């Protein structure tokens, strides 16, 4: 029973630590990033559909995501 509990905690812990993929994340997934609300998340998805992301740094091209916010979340991003 303890093993089962440990495995469940490990699984959910890894989910919480998983990086958000800018090229596949939904609006809901993007809002899990610190400081990213639904409006900004929708802008991220719109940008992705138009251009795609080749570098996480492109996120600062989106209104509502400046250098400061990018620095706060960059470790939680992937492509």
Phi, psi and omega in degrees: 000319179296322179297317179298316180297318179296319179295320178296314179298319179298314180300310181291327176296319178292323177298319181291332182268353183295138179288151179269124180275115182296336182270355181224346187292143175278171176303317180299318179293319181294328180289352175283345177284140181301124176084003179254114178264184183297321181295312180294320178299319178295323177294324178296314179297318178299315178299315181299316181295329182276317187241330190076157178256128175252343181210138182298335181296339177300343180303330181288352174287348185265128179301129182106348177238104178259186181301317183297312180295319178302315180299327180289329187247355187303328180287347179260009184248150174210170176244000000 
